[in-house]
């Protein structure tokens, strides 16, 4: 099970990915991970999650700050 902060980050990344009309496969390619990894991260029943390096690289892909994927206040 994912913690609330992990799920928050995942939801923010998915929101940004969908807003850019980017597929899981494209994001996976940009990050150098498998498409299956992105699917597992976005599946609440799987244990896969993003780490800080992923968040940093995702921010570079979307040309934004890593902070954009974190809540302003604690959950």
N, C-alpha and C positions, 0 to 999 in steps of 0.2 A: 504494500500500500504506500502511496506517495503522501508526503507531508503536505500541509496546506501551502507552504512557500514553494515547494517543488511544483505543485499543481498550478499555482498562480503563474509561475514562470512559463510553464508549458502552455497554458492558456494564452498568455501574452504573445508568445512566439507564434502559436497557431493563428491567432487573430491577425498579426502582422503579415504572416505568410499568405493567408487568405485574402487580405486587403490588397496585396500585391499580385494576386492571382498566380501565386507560385505553388507548384506541386511539391509534394513530399520528396519526389525524386530529384527535383532541381535543388531544393535546399540541401538534401543529402550530398549531392555532387559538390555543391559549394563548400560544404563542411568536410568533405573527404570521408564521409561515413556511408553506410549502406542505406538504401531506401527503407529497408526493413527496420533499421534503427529508429528512424523518424516515426515510422508507424507504431513501433513499440513504445516510444516516448509518449506519443499522443493517445495511446490506448491506456485507459485508467486501470486495466487489469494486468498490465505488464509492469515490471520493476524498472525498466530503462528510464533514465532521466538525463537531463542536460547537466553538465558540470560547468564550472566557471570558464574554462577554456572554450567550451561550446558557446556560452553566452557571449563571450568576447568576439568570437568569430561570426556569430549570428548578427551581432551589432555592426560588424564590418560589412556583411552582406547587405543589410538593410540601410546602411549609412546613417546609423543613429547611435545613441549612447547605450552602453550596457544597462544603464539605470532605467531605460525605458521598459525593461523587462522585470523590474523589481517594484514592489509596493512602496509607497511613500512612508507608510507607517507599518508597524508590526501587525501581523495577522492574529 
